[in-house]
Amino acid sequence: MSSSGSSAPRPEKWIFISYRREDTKYPAGRLNDLLGQQFGPDRVFYDLSTGPGVRYVEAIDDALRTTKVLLALIGERWIDIADEHGHRRLDDPRDLVAHEIATALDRGLLVIPVLVDGARLPGRDELPERLRPLVSRNATRLAHESFSADADKLIGAIVAHTPEADWWPGPDPVEPTSSPGEGASARRRGMGAGLYLGLGSTIIALVLTVLIVVLSWPTGEDPRTPKAASPVVDHVWHAGCGRRYLDQPAAQVDPAALATAPKDDDAVLADDVWLDISVRNTAPTELLLDEIQIEEVARDSAPQTGFLVRPASGGCAQGTARFELNADLDSDPPTLSPPETAGDSADRIAWPFPIGRTNPETFRLRFSSRGCECRFRVVLRWRQGGVETEPVALPADGKRFHVVPRGDLPAYRLEQTGGTALLQPE
């Protein structure tokens, strides 16, 4: 039974964002904001948009009943993330992410694997049976450095592959509040039609005018602000030849698990690690690097426990860098400065620093700490065409660099003997 006081039906969820908070929560949040702007926030299912007290499994199943597109965000750790017992989450029949994707695949929905930053599409044998059809779906990429362009491409794919969806619904017609005679009703309908036609013509004219203005806008003077800079930024965290920090007794560690080099968010010894940043400009307009800044996330000066281990890396690739900077993590906030033995190349760093289009510029940051266990990101700030643009943060995808001081921690060396990995005291 309907009445004038009844509530409007809930909008159907058409786009479902599936992700793991441990892996891709930051790009998922940005993508939710952008999709909400394009299609309306009520059309997008994103777990943080569910209200308090809602039973989440029921909310998932309710949203999947009307979903047309499921975006499966896959980060670099997506395939391996484990629970507190060390069991892989994807293999758990109660795992919500696996449930979301498997349900969408079973229902024949459009499922798009979205590979975030350096992630790869898992192989068929790496997935549980119910998720294996995912590998046959064309994937797209979503990188921190090209987020806007990648997201635009994704939106285009969503619209192109689901033409039956009314992605751009117009306003509902206004019903008359009285019941006039047939002649008056016909006249009202005629006036309404004329009004909509006139309004449509006005909108078309306005859109054409805006397009003409935008297309004729001089290069480098785009009226939209802030702009997104267009550098290509790569980084190498040279921790493979340094010591890794483990906060547990050495006897409880499987040496074979330490055979790979530490990742961005693994704890390593500050004095044995550095960061190489390569930057290249891809735009016709001048790009200026205004600042390199260490953005500290957490600081702990408590005495360290556990031990340090030098991973088996097969040697330490030094790499090359045109400019070097020392990063003092004991300062609060951390500071960057040229080395005391700086040569001519380090002396030439002057801010703002122009970034060329042909050869990339490479900056090396060497980290040191006598007492700080620090978690941080490195932020690069830009100007392009005289306008401050969106900064680039390393590492991307919500990760952090994590370093510890040496202190009095015991150290071990990882050795390979007869195909067996062993930890030997240094």
Disulfide bonds with the S-S distance in Angstrom:
Cys241-Cys316 2.24
Cys372-Cys374 2.04
